[in-house]
Amino acid sequence: MAFTEAEVLAGLAEIVNEETGLAVEAVEADKSFTDDLDIDSISMMTIVVNAEKKFGVKIPDDDVKDLVTVQDAVDYINKAQEA
């Protein structure tokens, strides 16, 4: 079952909230994981692993560096679902 863009965004917000304690509402599509949300590389890897489980996709370690904003992650997950 494919998730909509809104469902992916909401799911990522929940994952970020669980990992960092940030409010779900603070995780917006245009926010940078490092600059705006202050997520370090270790937390980012946990978020990626949890996103892989939640959405049934694979995000290779080499691709994580390209996930700068929340929208980058949403787009990546949506493309991976279609593959």
PyMOL commands that set and color helices and strands:
alter all, ss='L'
color gray80, all
select helices_A, chain A and resi 5-20+24-26+41-55+61-64+70-82
alter helices_A, ss='H'
color red, helices_A
deselect
rebuild
show_as cartoon
